[in-house]
Amino acid sequence: MAIARDMIGKDNHVISVIGDGAMTGGQAYEAMNNAGFLDTNLIIILNDNEQVSLPTATMDGPVPPVGALSRALARLNTSSNFHRLREVAKGITKQIGSRAHEFASKLDSYVRGMVGGAGACLFEELGLFYIGPVDGHDMEDLVHILESVKGMPTLGPVLIHVITEKGKGYHPAEVAPDKMHGVVKFDPKSGKQLKSKTSTRSYTQYFAESLTAEAEVDEKIVAIHAAMGGGTGLNLFQKRFPERCFDVGIAEQHAVTFAAGLATEGIKPFCAIYSSFLQRGFDQVVHDVDLQKLPVRFALDRAGLVGADGPTHCGAFDTTFMACLPNMVVMAPSDETELMHMVATAAAIDDRPSCFRYPRGNGIGSILPPNNKGTPLEVGKGRVLKEGSRVALVGYGTMVQSCMEAAKVLEAHGITTTVADARFCKPLDGDLMRQLAREHEILITVEEGSIGGFGSHVSHFLGLNGLLDGNLKWRAMTLPDRYLNHGSQTDQIKIAGLSSNHIAATALSLTNVNLSSHLLLSLQI
């Protein structure tokens, strides 16, 4: 934006605000390096609220942010003497020329290293004029600094290091930044969140309990997360195995390659990352894991629609981008019991990478295996949950439950329905797909994911094997090809056209049963 401003001859200010958490990502340094080289006017505000690690806590309470960057930012300080010396050096540069510029630059960096420490020197080495730290809650001082920076016409890129406190001014948020990071309805006075009680636990917790059970019998199993110990449930694992749980900070790319390195030495890493966050580490998944055929296990939390977290956190694309990789085993459980079996399956797969996706929200109350210890599944094999003769509904992941409900609607209209749980997108259960296609008039795949995922793999298989050359009516139901706005997960499912009624309506529309358009419309509302 700053370069575009210069190119079209404008003189406005361009301001970039970045949190200290985002500073652990490599792109931030790529951009700062480029900004320092281009040397155009740009104001960067580093909002440092000591959240280099996301606001989280262990089972024993809050923990300080992880990583060397957090310690470096904490050491930074400012010096008015230094700033005066720096301005003198810049003046000498302009008056005398290039040789003096070299001397002034060395003097600048030397004094910065003494006064501001290694952290400030890093920013300066990247070509940024460092100012700070500044108290972000002192409005008078902050405004003065911003106005002063704006008043310097040829300053080049400048980084203003602003210190803030997360939740400042609201006591419940000040004392519990982890719990108040993302909230449901809450009492403004006390900060108490009004969470409804449920009879089942979250899929996240079932995953953590299952992984802990696997680690009890296999000392090579370790867990990795990117500053999301609470969000991924791995705080529970960390409580039991503190030396086998690694928080790498908000650095998904590094988390993936870190896991790959462990795998090369015979360790069994489980890398737990939100589906949408793994998008940042996809290049590493391809080159550092799949290409090397390393047995890294990816636990993809928040897969599918995520309600109030909105489109930035919606896990729509993981099946598509993971199942296109040649060596990756791609799984999705239909319930919490299946999730535990897939954790066991991933632990047993030791010759290639694997992943399994599971949604935000709670389980359905299925019967759990003893001690939460799953049993490895046969890789690439699905299962039939209900047998019929006319319509086959193939669910991938928790959409299996919606398929079961849709079957009830279809049965009420005299249409016998088979429901299958695919379990695996890759390798696909070709025998099951072939059987369903040959024995049914209608075949519908249902997934809570984007175009290009499970349904695409099924259609590819059907096409290559000539199973679409006859009378089979095949349809794929996926998330719509657009980003869905915030809302409850139930409402989002309806908007996406993936409710049990939508599935039933799709099947009914393909039959020759004489149904009114009013009935079909009512099913889809």
C-alpha positions in Angstrom: 0.0 0.0 0.0 2.9 2.4 0.8 4.5 1.7 -2.6 1.2 2.1 -4.4 0.8 5.4 -2.7 4.2 6.5 -4.0 3.5 5.3 -7.5 0.3 7.2 -7.9 1.7 10.4 -6.2 -0.3 10.5 -3.0 1.1 11.7 0.3 -1.1 9.9 2.8 0.3 7.9 5.7 0.2 4.1 5.6 0.0 2.4 9.0 0.3 -1.3 9.7 -0.7 -2.7 13.1 0.7 -6.1 14.1 0.5 -8.0 17.3 3.4 -9.5 19.0 1.8 -12.9 18.4 1.9 -12.5 14.7 5.6 -11.5 14.9 6.5 -15.2 15.4 5.4 -15.8 11.8 8.0 -15.7 9.1 6.0 -13.4 6.8 6.4 -10.6 9.3 10.1 -10.6 8.9 9.9 -11.0 5.1 7.8 -7.8 5.0 10.0 -5.9 7.4 13.1 -6.9 5.4 11.4 -5.7 2.2 10.2 -2.5 3.8 13.7 -1.7 5.1 15.1 -2.2 1.6 12.5 -0.1 -0.2 12.9 2.6 2.4 9.5 4.3 1.8 7.5 6.0 4.5 5.6 3.4 6.5 4.5 3.4 10.1 4.4 0.0 11.8 2.8 -0.3 15.2 3.8 -3.4 17.2 1.1 -4.0 19.7 2.9 -5.9 22.4 0.5 -7.3 25.0 2.7 -10.2 25.9 0.7 -12.6 23.8 3.5 -14.0 21.7 1.7 -17.2 22.7 -2.1 -17.0 22.5 -3.9 -16.3 25.8 -3.9 -19.7 27.2 -3.1 -21.6 30.4 -2.1 -25.0 31.6 -4.2 -27.2 33.8 -2.3 -25.5 36.7 -3.1 -21.9 35.7 -1.7 -19.2 33.4 1.7 -19.5 31.9 4.0 -16.8 30.5 4.3 -16.5 26.7 6.7 -18.9 25.1 9.7 -18.3 22.8 12.8 -16.2 22.6 10.9 -13.3 20.8 8.8 -12.8 23.9 11.9 -12.4 26.1 13.5 -10.1 23.5 10.5 -7.8 23.5 10.4 -7.7 27.2 14.1 -6.5 27.4 13.6 -3.6 25.0 13.8 -0.1 26.4 14.2 3.4 25.1 16.7 6.2 25.5 16.3 9.9 24.6 20.1 10.3 24.5 20.2 7.6 21.8 17.5 9.2 19.7 19.4 12.5 19.8 22.6 10.7 18.8 20.8 9.0 16.0 19.5 12.2 14.6 23.0 13.7 14.7 24.2 10.6 12.8 21.5 11.1 10.2 22.4 14.7 9.8 26.0 13.9 9.2 25.0 11.4 6.6 23.1 14.0 4.6 25.8 16.6 4.8 29.0 14.7 4.1 28.1 11.7 1.9 28.4 7.9 1.6 31.6 7.3 3.6 30.1 9.2 6.6 26.9 7.3 6.0 28.7 4.1 6.6 30.3 5.4 9.8 27.0 6.8 11.0 25.3 3.6 10.3 27.8 1.6 12.3 27.7 4.1 15.2 23.9 3.9 15.0 23.8 0.1 15.3 26.5 0.1 18.0 24.7 2.5 20.2 21.3 0.8 19.6 22.8 -2.5 20.6 24.1 -1.0 23.9 21.0 1.0 24.7 18.1 -1.0 23.3 19.4 -4.5 23.4 19.4 -7.2 20.8 15.7 -6.9 20.0 15.9 -3.2 18.9 19.1 -4.0 17.0 17.2 -6.6 15.0 14.6 -4.1 13.9 17.3 -1.6 13.0 19.2 -4.2 11.1 16.1 -4.8 9.0 16.2 -1.1 8.1 13.4 0.1 10.5 13.7 3.2 12.7 12.7 1.8 16.1 10.8 3.8 18.7 9.8 2.5 22.0 8.7 0.8 24.1 5.7 3.2 24.5 2.9 2.9 27.0 -0.1 2.2 24.9 -2.5 3.2 27.6 -1.0 6.7 28.0 -3.1 8.4 25.3 -1.3 11.8 25.6 2.1 10.3 25.1 1.0 7.9 22.4 -0.7 10.7 20.4 2.3 12.9 20.7 4.6 10.2 19.3 2.2 9.4 16.4 2.0 13.1 15.5 5.7 13.5 15.7 6.3 10.5 13.4 3.7 11.7 10.9 5.4 15.1 10.9 8.7 13.7 9.7 8.5 13.7 5.8 11.5 11.5 5.1 11.6 9.1 8.0 11.3 5.9 5.9 9.9 2.8 7.6 9.5 3.2 11.4 8.4 0.7 14.0 6.7 2.0 17.1 6.8 -0.6 19.9 3.6 -0.1 22.0 3.1 -1.9 25.2 -0.5 -2.7 26.1 -2.3 -5.0 28.6 -4.9 -7.4 27.2 -8.3 -6.6 28.7 -7.1 -3.3 30.1 -9.9 -1.6 32.1 -12.2 -4.6 32.4 -11.1 -6.5 35.5 -12.5 -10.0 34.5 -10.5 -9.8 31.3 -7.4 -8.5 33.1 -7.3 -11.5 35.5 -8.3 -14.1 32.9 -7.1 -13.2 29.4 -7.3 -16.8 28.3 -11.0 -17.3 29.3 -12.0 -13.9 27.9 -10.2 -14.2 24.6 -13.3 -15.5 22.9 -16.6 -15.5 24.8 -20.2 -16.7 24.6 -22.9 -14.7 26.4 -21.6 -13.4 29.7 -22.5 -11.3 32.7 -20.8 -7.9 32.1 -20.5 -7.2 35.9 -18.8 -10.4 36.9 -17.5 -11.7 33.6 -19.0 -15.1 34.2 -19.8 -16.8 30.9 -23.3 -18.3 30.6 -22.3 -21.6 29.1 -25.1 -24.3 28.8 -24.4 -27.6 30.5 -24.1 -30.6 28.3 -24.1 -34.4 29.0 -21.1 -34.9 26.7 -17.7 -33.4 26.4 -16.1 -31.6 23.4 -14.5 -33.5 20.5 -11.3 -31.6 21.5 -11.4 -33.1 25.0 -12.1 -36.6 23.6 -9.1 -36.2 21.4 -6.8 -35.2 24.2 -8.0 -38.0 26.5 -7.5 -40.5 23.7 -4.0 -39.2 22.8 -3.0 -39.3 26.5 -4.2 -43.0 26.7 -2.0 -43.8 23.6 1.0 -42.1 25.2 0.6 -44.1 28.3 1.6 -47.3 26.4 3.9 -45.7 23.8 6.7 -43.5 25.2 7.6 -42.2 21.7 4.3 -40.3 21.3 4.7 -36.6 21.7 2.2 -33.7 21.1 2.8 -30.4 19.4 0.7 -27.3 19.2 1.1 -23.7 18.0 0.3 -21.7 21.2 -3.1 -23.4 21.5 -2.8 -25.7 24.5 -6.2 -24.8 25.6 -7.9 -24.7 22.2 -6.5 -28.1 21.2 -7.0 -29.7 24.5 -3.3 -30.5 24.8 -3.1 -28.9 28.2 -4.5 -32.1 29.4 -1.7 -34.1 27.7 0.8 -31.6 29.0 -0.4 -32.1 32.6 0.3 -35.9 32.3 3.4 -35.7 30.1 5.1 -32.2 30.5 8.3 -33.3 28.8 6.5 -34.7 25.8 4.3 -31.7 24.9 5.7 -28.8 22.8 4.3 -25.3 22.4 6.1 -23.7 19.5 4.3 -20.4 19.7 2.0 -19.0 16.9 4.2 -20.6 14.3 2.3 -23.3 12.4 4.9 -23.6 9.7 7.6 -24.3 12.3 5.2 -26.7 14.1 4.9 -28.9 11.0 8.7 -29.0 10.3 9.5 -29.4 14.0 7.2 -32.5 13.9 8.9 -33.7 10.7 12.3 -33.5 12.4 11.1 -35.5 15.3 9.6 -38.1 13.0 13.0 -38.6 11.2 14.4 -39.8 14.5 11.7 -42.3 15.3 9.6 -40.1 17.5 5.8 -40.3 16.9 4.6 -36.7 16.7 0.9 -35.6 16.9 0.6 -32.1 15.5 -2.7 -30.6 16.7 -3.7 -27.5 14.8 -7.0 -25.9 13.9 -8.0 -26.8 10.3 -7.9 -23.2 9.1 -4.6 -22.5 10.8 -2.9 -25.4 9.1 -3.4 -23.5 5.8 -0.4 -21.4 6.9 1.7 -24.5 7.1 0.6 -26.2 3.9 3.9 -25.8 2.1 5.7 -27.5 5.0 3.1 -30.3 5.0 3.9 -30.9 1.3 7.7 -30.6 1.2 8.8 -31.4 4.7 6.3 -34.2 5.5 4.4 -35.7 2.6 7.3 -35.6 0.1 9.6 -37.3 2.7 6.8 -39.7 3.6 7.4 -39.0 7.2 4.9 -40.4 9.8 3.6 -37.1 11.2 0.1 -37.3 12.5 -2.1 -34.2 12.1 -5.1 -33.7 14.4 -7.3 -31.1 12.6 -9.5 -29.4 15.2 -12.4 -27.1 14.3 -13.0 -28.8 11.0 -16.1 -27.7 9.2 -18.4 -24.9 10.3 -17.4 -23.1 13.6 -20.4 -20.9 14.4 -19.5 -17.6 16.1 -15.8 -17.9 15.1 -16.8 -17.1 11.6 -15.2 -17.5 8.2 -11.6 -16.9 9.4 -11.7 -20.0 11.5 -14.0 -22.1 9.3 -12.3 -25.4 8.6 -13.7 -25.9 5.1 -10.7 -26.8 3.0 -8.6 -29.3 4.9 -10.0 -32.5 3.2 -9.4 -30.9 -0.2 -5.8 -29.8 0.5 -4.7 -32.8 2.5 -6.3 -35.5 0.3 -4.6 -34.3 -2.8 -1.2 -35.3 -1.4 0.1 -38.6 -2.6 1.2 -40.1 0.7 -1.3 -38.7 3.1 -3.9 -40.9 4.9 -7.0 -38.8 5.4 -9.7 -39.7 7.9 -12.8 -38.3 9.6 -14.7 -39.8 12.5 -18.5 -39.9 12.6 -18.6 -39.6 16.5 -16.3 -39.4 19.5 -15.8 -43.2 19.7 -14.6 -43.2 16.1 -12.3 -40.3 16.9 -10.6 -42.4 19.6 -10.2 -45.2 17.1 -8.7 -42.9 14.6 -6.2 -41.5 17.1 -5.1 -45.2 17.7 -5.0 -45.7 13.9 -2.8 -42.7 13.4 -0.5 -43.9 16.1 -0.2 -47.2 14.4 0.6 -45.8 11.0 4.3 -45.5 11.0 5.3 -45.5 7.3 3.5 -42.3 6.0 1.8 -39.2 7.2 -1.8 -39.2 8.3 -4.5 -36.8 9.4 -8.0 -36.8 11.0 -10.5 -34.0 11.2 -13.1 -33.3 13.9 -15.5 -30.5 14.5 -16.0 -27.8 17.1 -18.7 -28.9 19.5 -19.7 -31.8 21.7 -19.9 -35.5 21.0 -23.2 -37.4 20.5 -22.9 -39.6 23.6 -21.6 -42.8 21.9 -20.1 -45.6 23.9 -16.4 -44.9 24.5 -13.7 -47.6 24.5 -12.3 -48.8 27.9 -9.9 -46.2 29.3 -10.5 -44.0 26.2 -8.0 -46.2 24.4 -9.1 -46.7 20.8 -8.5 -49.7 18.5 -6.7 -49.2 15.2 -9.0 -49.3 12.2 -8.2 -51.1 8.9 -6.8 -48.3 6.7 -9.0 -47.4 3.8 -12.1 -49.3 4.9 -15.5 -47.8 5.6 -18.6 -49.4 7.1 -22.3 -49.7 6.5 -24.5 -48.5 9.4 -27.9 -49.1 7.9 -28.9 -51.2 4.9 -31.5 -50.3 2.3 -32.0 -50.8 -1.4 -32.8 -47.7 -3.2 -30.9 -44.7 -1.9 -27.3 -44.8 -0.5 -26.2 -41.9 1.7 -22.4 -41.9 2.2 -21.4 -39.5 5.1 -17.9 -38.3 5.7 -17.2 -37.3 9.3 -19.9 -36.2 11.6 -22.2 -35.7 8.6 -22.9 -39.4 9.0 -25.3 -38.4 11.9 -27.2 -36.1 9.5 -27.4 -38.9 7.0 -28.9 -41.2 9.6 -31.6 -38.6 10.4 -32.2 -38.1 6.7 -32.8 -41.8 6.3 -35.6 -41.6 8.8 -37.3 -39.0 6.7 -36.9 -41.0 3.5 -38.2 -44.2 5.2 -41.3 -42.2 6.2 -41.9 -41.7 2.5 -41.4 -45.4 1.7 -37.8 -45.1 0.4 -35.4 -47.7 1.8 -32.0 -46.1 2.5 -28.5 -47.4 3.1 -26.3 -45.2 5.2 -22.5 -45.7 5.1 -19.7 -44.2 7.1 -16.8 -43.6 4.7 -14.3 -43.1 7.5 -11.5 -42.6 5.0 -11.3 -40.1 2.1 -7.8 -41.4 1.2 -7.3 -44.2 0.6 -10.9 -44.5 -0.5 -12.8 -47.7 0.2 -13.2 -48.6 -3.5 -15.0 -51.9 -2.8 -17.6 -50.1 -0.7 -18.2 -47.4 -3.3 -18.4 -50.0 -6.1 -21.0 -52.0 -4.1 -23.1 -49.0 -3.2 -23.1 -47.7 -6.8 -24.1 -51.1 -8.3 -26.8 -51.9 -5.7 -28.6 -48.5 -5.5 -30.5 -46.2 -7.8 -29.3 -43.1 -6.1 -25.9 -42.4 -4.4 -25.3 -39.2 -2.4 -22.1 -38.2 -0.7 -22.3 -35.7 2.2 -19.5 -33.7 3.8 -19.0 -30.6 5.8 -16.2 -29.4 3.6 -15.5 -27.5 0.4 -15.7 -28.5 -3.2 -12.8 -30.7 -4.1 -12.9 -32.9 -1.0 -14.5 -36.3 -0.3 -17.2 -36.1 -3.0 -14.6 -35.3 -5.6 -12.6 -38.4 -4.7 -15.7 -40.5 -4.9 -16.7 -39.0 -8.3 -13.2 -39.6 -9.6 -13.3 -43.2 -8.6 -16.8 -43.8 -10.0 -15.8 -42.2 -13.3 -12.6 -44.1 -13.7 -14.4 -47.4 -13.0 -17.3 -46.8 -15.4 -19.8 -46.6 -12.6 -21.3 -43.4 -13.9 -21.9 -44.8 -17.4 -25.2 -46.5 -16.5 -28.4 -45.3 -14.7 -26.8 -44.3 -11.3 -28.0 -40.9 -10.1 -25.1 -39.4 -8.2 -24.9 -36.2 -6.2 -22.3 -34.6 -4.0 -23.4 -32.3 -1.1 -20.7 -30.0 0.2 -20.3 -26.6 1.7 -21.4 -23.9 -0.7 -18.6 -22.2 -2.8 -18.6 -19.1 -0.6 -17.6 -17.9 2.8 -20.3 -18.2 5.4 -20.8 -15.4 8.0 -21.0 -15.8 11.7 -23.9 -17.6 13.3 -24.8 -20.6 15.3 -23.6 -23.9 13.8 -27.1 -25.1 13.4 -28.1 -22.0 11.4 -24.9 -22.3 9.3 -25.7 -25.9 8.5 -29.1 -24.9 7.2 -27.7 -22.0 5.2 -25.1 -24.4 3.7 -27.9 -26.8 2.7 -26.5 -29.7 4.7 -29.2 -30.4 7.3 -30.8 -33.8 7.4 -33.9 -32.3 5.7 -31.8 -30.9 2.9 -30.2 -34.4 2.4 -33.6 -36.0 2.4 -35.0 -33.4 0.0 -32.0 -34.0 -2.4 -32.7 -37.7 -2.4 -36.5 -37.3 -2.9 -35.9 -34.9 -5.8 -34.1 -37.8 -7.6 -36.9 -40.4 -7.2 -40.0 -40.8 -9.2 -42.1 -40.6 -6.1 -44.9 -38.1 -6.7 -44.1 -35.4 -4.2 -45.4 -31.9 -4.2 -42.9 -29.0 -4.6 -44.3 -27.6 -1.4 -43.1 -30.7 0.5 -39.6 -30.5 -1.0 -39.4 -26.8 -0.2 -40.6 -27.3 3.4 -37.8 -29.9 3.9 -35.2 -27.5 2.7 -36.3 -24.6 5.0 
